[in-house]
């Protein structure tokens, strides 16, 4: 079955950096686009960034452009989100996502808190 396991979240000061990882299994990883989403308290879940199967970033939400970088390692079945210059408004639960056979699959999420 499809499994997505996120890690790498934590508490960081404004201006700091984190790298999120999402380990995937249960499908042919290298063939599928992957995405990172986030959901802050009281807000809707939003798409942060996506990447094609071969590794080309597809899009970034405007608020993270120039600060976040999505990448993947198809040999490790893992997708990453490198986050730099973090801001308090980046505080959210971050989710990994893949769309397969008309179904969205999600991990359990990893919490990112940006606070001094």
C-alpha positions in Angstrom: 0.0 0.0 0.0 1.0 3.6 -0.5 2.9 5.1 2.4 4.3 8.6 2.9 6.4 9.3 6.0 7.4 12.9 6.6 10.2 14.0 9.0 12.5 16.9 9.7 10.1 19.4 11.2 10.7 21.3 14.5 11.0 24.6 16.2 13.3 27.2 14.5 13.9 30.8 15.0 12.9 33.4 12.3 15.6 33.4 9.6 16.5 29.8 10.3 16.4 26.7 8.0 15.0 23.2 8.0 15.0 20.4 5.6 11.9 18.2 5.4 12.0 14.7 4.1 9.2 12.4 2.8 10.0 8.7 2.4 7.6 7.0 -0.1 6.7 3.4 -0.7 4.1 1.3 -2.4 4.3 2.8 -5.9 6.8 3.5 -8.6 8.2 6.6 -7.1 10.3 7.8 -10.0 7.3 8.0 -12.3 5.1 10.2 -10.1 5.1 13.9 -9.4 5.2 14.7 -5.7 4.1 17.7 -3.7 4.4 19.4 -0.4 1.4 21.0 1.2 1.0 22.9 4.5 -1.9 23.7 6.8 -1.7 26.4 9.4 -4.2 26.5 12.3 -7.6 27.9 11.1 -6.5 28.0 7.5 -7.0 25.8 4.5 -4.4 23.4 3.3 -2.3 25.0 0.6 0.1 23.7 -2.1 3.6 24.7 -1.3 5.6 23.1 -4.1 5.6 20.3 -6.6 8.2 18.3 -8.6 8.0 16.0 -11.6 9.1 12.4 -11.6 12.5 13.2 -13.1 13.1 16.0 -10.7 12.0 19.3 -12.3 10.2 21.7 -9.9 6.8 22.5 -11.3 5.7 25.3 -9.1 6.0 27.1 -5.8 3.5 29.2 -3.9 4.4 32.9 -4.2 5.1 33.2 -0.5 8.0 30.8 -0.5 9.6 31.6 -3.9 13.3 32.2 -3.4 13.3 30.6 0.1 12.1 27.0 -0.4 13.5 24.4 -2.7 11.9 21.1 -3.6 14.0 18.2 -4.7 14.0 14.4 -4.8 16.2 11.4 -4.8 14.6 8.7 -6.9 17.2 6.1 -5.7 16.0 6.7 -2.1 12.3 7.2 -2.9 12.5 10.4 -1.0 11.3 14.0 -1.7 12.7 16.9 0.2 11.8 20.5 1.0 14.7 22.7 1.9 13.4 25.8 3.7 15.5 28.8 4.4 14.9 32.3 5.8 11.9 30.9 7.6 9.2 33.3 8.8 6.6 33.0 11.5 3.9 32.7 8.8 5.6 29.5 7.6 4.4 27.8 10.8 2.2 24.9 9.8 1.8 21.2 9.5 3.6 20.1 6.4 2.3 17.2 4.4 3.8 15.1 1.5 1.3 14.2 -1.3 1.1 12.0 -4.3 -1.9 11.6 -6.6 -2.4 8.1 -7.8 -5.3 6.5 -9.6 -7.6 9.4 -8.9 -6.8 9.4 -5.2 -4.7 11.8 -3.1 -2.4 10.1 -0.6 -1.0 12.0 2.3 1.5 11.4 5.0 0.8 12.1 8.7 2.5 15.5 8.5 5.5 17.1 10.2 5.1 20.2 12.3 7.2 23.3 11.5 7.1 26.1 14.1 8.9 29.4 13.5 9.2 31.4 16.6 11.6 33.4 18.7 
